[in-house]
Amino acid sequence: MAAVLVGLKSVDFYRKLKRDLQSELTEASIAGAALSVVAALFMIGLVIAEFSAYLSVTTESKVILDHFDSSSDDTLQVNFNVSFPHLKCEYASVDATNFMGTHDAGLSARVSKVRLDKNGRTVGRHDDTKQKEIRHTTDETPHEGPAISINLNTDIFEPTHQKYDIMLVNFFAPWCHWCQRLEPVWEKSGATIMQKHPDAQIILAKVDCTHPSSESLCIKYRIDAFPTILVFRKDDTGKSEHESYHGERSIPAITGWAENFVKQLKREIPKTRTVDADKDGQADSHTGVGCMISGLLHVQRAPGMLLIQAKSEGHEFNWETMDVSHTANHLSFGPFLSETDWMVMPPHIAASVGSLDDKAYTSDQHVPTTHEHYVKVVRHEVSPPSSWKVKPVLAYGYVVHSNNIQKAGEVPTVRINYDILPIVVQFSEKKQAFYHFITQLCAIVGGVFTVAGIVASITDKGINMVKKKQELGKLG
């Protein structure tokens, strides 16, 4: 056993001087001590930098051509949420089409609408499937005798407003086909109300939005659909919301709706700005001047377009005053991402997933304005380090360019044109291996120690040479 230990000592690479010989064979110096401190600090700095590099994640990217593994991959999910402060939900229409002319017939079932007040706050949900059908009395004979409803203009509007507790106002345009149908119905409804409630503080009135004396009223109350029937109360303030009527345009329907306001004045029923006169679960009138539209749909991976504009089967629109100013609250492509996915993605990819989010676009007043957004969509695949034990993340980033079109006769519209590019940008995130980190540490320690030793040797030899020359008097 002793022989084995003696043989093992013969391969010792790190033989040490005997302690009693160390003081005789080695010598300390101020220069050596200073160099040792500098080398130690330099070594610590390099170790810290290497440790920081070990903790960081590097990203490598490459671009490949996209391909579909199955027919189900031929579609892509589109998620959108857009707010319109001046477009009512009753008129807002959403359509989806692609460059082949294919329309999404079932889109309305996957779109939700929320009514907004003039401050952008939510008022209530709007359901197109529960919206009252605008039916007209087609064979109504003209009203005989003097007009019952008051013809208002800018000068007498406020005095009349303050005179009656309830004022129901029909904003119309003489050229409007639907307004012409409503006129005899509106006059006879006013006569019926006056006959049944002669002492009630309620009046039916009308405003011609094409007449110079009342045009400013229609601009003030943002009347861009004809006919529009609004409710004005004596106790209204400048911040009050005026509910609009969306029920059937017949004498029984309008008088039944007006009866609710008479009952409110007599305190027979609670005061409310949402009236369901026939109790069928569908409101005849309610508040809300704007609309927030959101939806989720699947489209083909081909250039296409989302189209949002005003449509109605019972109204005519004044396109010159139609305002489709909007805020794109959210637009994204593909499945919704989890919190883990957002943490894994590099910041520049995460920013491109919702490039249009929270951006506002304003139309010029009295100028028909169409807003077009051109979106280029690219698929990204992010593979995190294997040590994280996280699945690869699939995200769709995009870049967007927006433009306004202002042209007389143009129907104000919001168009989101998208083009899904057939490429995939693959990102692989890698972390430095532990063995590589240890190797670098050894290289730092050994390298600095060796270089410091060389510098110390050169410095020592230089100092000794100077001393010898000084002793020989050769330094002059």
Salt bridges, closest charged atoms under 4 A:
GLU60 OE1 - LYS430 NZ 3.47
ASP66 OD1 - ARG379 NH1 3.18
ASP69 OD1 - HIS67 NE2 3.30
GLU90 OE2 - HIS126 ND1 3.66
GLU90 OE2 - HIS246 NE2 3.78
GLU90 OE2 - HIS286 NE2 2.78
ASP95 OD2 - HIS103 ND1 2.97
ASP104 OD1 - ARG110 NH2 2.90
ASP117 OD2 - ARG121 NE 3.33
ASP128 OD2 - LYS113 NZ 3.03
ASP128 OD1 - HIS126 NE2 2.91
GLU140 OE2 - LYS188 NZ 2.63
GLU158 OE1 - HIS161 ND1 3.51
ASP165 OD1 - LYS234 NZ 3.57
GLU187 OE2 - LYS206 NZ 3.04
ASP235 OD2 - LYS271 NZ 2.60
ASP236 OD2 - HIS161 NE2 3.83
ASP236 OD2 - HIS242 ND1 3.40
ASP236 OD1 - ARG273 NH2 3.10
GLU243 OE2 - ARG233 NH2 2.63
GLU243 OE1 - ARG273 NH1 3.14
GLU248 OE1 - ARG135 NH2 2.95
GLU259 OE2 - LYS196 NZ 2.85
GLU259 OE2 - HIS197 NE2 2.96
ASP278 OD2 - LYS132 NZ 2.96
ASP280 OD2 - LYS132 NZ 2.62
ASP284 OD1 - LYS132 NZ 3.72
ASP323 OD2 - HIS86 NE2 3.88
ASP323 OD2 - ARG222 NH1 3.54
ASP357 OD2 - HIS330 ND1 3.13
GLU372 OE2 - ARG415 NE 2.80
GLU381 OE2 - ARG379 NH2 2.98
GLU410 OE1 - LYS407 NZ 3.87
ASP419 OD2 - LYS376 NZ 2.97
